[in-house]
Amino acid sequence: MLLVAIDTSCKRGSIALARAASDFELVEAVDLTGGTSSAQLVPQISELLLRHGIGKREIDAFVVASGPGSFTGLRVGLAVAKALAEVLGKPIAAVSLLEVCVFISGAEGRVMAALDAGRGDVYVGEYEIPARSGQIPREYILSRGDFLSQASGWRVVTPDSALAGVSREAGLAADLLPPISADSVARLGWRKIQSGDTVRPEQLEANYIRRTDAEMLEKMGS
């Protein structure tokens, strides 16, 4: 099975091409040059396939980072994945970046993934590893102070050195991860594909994890 993975959640996005069967083989992962606009993304996917002599019709599935992250970047990545998957009639595995953090950490037990949300906020995901049947992870947004309080008793995993640093200063167990890339997105996406956890193009949605209007007004007034 040939997979194309897309991560445009931040300014420096990336794409990856992989082969997967009983084992996962990364063919190539590349950083997107010139930003994550659709004008850059589509040609660079085409160039990636061309370098390896692969036609678009040979792709079996797409994997895309659905959030959280840059609103504009996520919209671009999801729009491209939707368009290509619809034209080619292929499934999509949507991957949470918080779940990717837990996946690449290899941690077990009560694991809290954390990503910088800007403006003093933190995207947080709570996971029990191994997961119990029917368990749904919680993903939400907190102020940095609330995050440090909430993370007590959890193992924090994050690719953000500042968050790892303040977590350790607060006496929390924290693992600093390597930067997230389309390679890691593809690996977790393959697991989802194997378990049948895919969506059709019209079902694909961004995972912004935004504050509610009431929370925004409360924060502005504080």
PETA-V502163 format. One record per pair of residues at least 4 apart in sequence whose C-alpha atoms are under 6 Angstrom apart, sorted by the first residue. I is the first residue (numbers start at 1). J is the second residue. Records with the same first field share a line. If there is no record, write none. Layout:
# PETA-V502163
I: J ; J
This chain:
# PETA-V502163
1: 19 ; 20 ; 60
2: 18 ; 19 ; 59 ; 60
3: 17 ; 18 ; 61 ; 62
4: 16 ; 17 ; 62
5: 15 ; 16 ; 62 ; 63 ; 64 ; 182 ; 186
6: 15 ; 64 ; 182
7: 13 ; 14 ; 65 ; 182
8: 13 ; 36 ; 73 ; 74 ; 77
9: 69 ; 70 ; 73 ; 74
10: 70
13: 31 ; 32
14: 30 ; 31 ; 32 ; 182
15: 29 ; 30 ; 182
16: 28 ; 29 ; 182 ; 183
17: 27 ; 28
18: 25 ; 26 ; 27
19: 25
20: 24 ; 25
38: 76
49: 54
50: 54
61: 90 ; 91 ; 92
62: 92
63: 92 ; 93 ; 94 ; 186 ; 189
64: 94
65: 95
66: 94 ; 95 ; 96 ; 206 ; 207
67: 96 ; 97 ; 207 ; 208
68: 207 ; 208
70: 74
75: 79
78: 82
81: 85
82: 86 ; 201
85: 89 ; 90
86: 201
91: 200
92: 198 ; 199
93: 189 ; 198
98: 113 ; 125
108: 129
109: 128 ; 129
110: 128 ; 154
111: 127 ; 154 ; 155
112: 125 ; 126 ; 154 ; 155 ; 156
113: 124 ; 125 ; 156 ; 157 ; 158
114: 123 ; 124 ; 158
115: 122 ; 123
116: 122
117: 121 ; 122 ; 123
120: 143 ; 144
121: 142 ; 143 ; 144
122: 141 ; 142 ; 144
123: 140 ; 141
124: 139 ; 140 ; 141
125: 138 ; 139
126: 137 ; 138
127: 137
140: 209
142: 146 ; 147
146: 150
147: 151
155: 173 ; 174
156: 174
157: 174 ; 175
158: 176 ; 177
159: 176 ; 177 ; 178 ; 179
161: 165
164: 174 ; 176
167: 172
168: 172
182: 186
185: 189
192: 197
193: 197
199: 203
211: 215
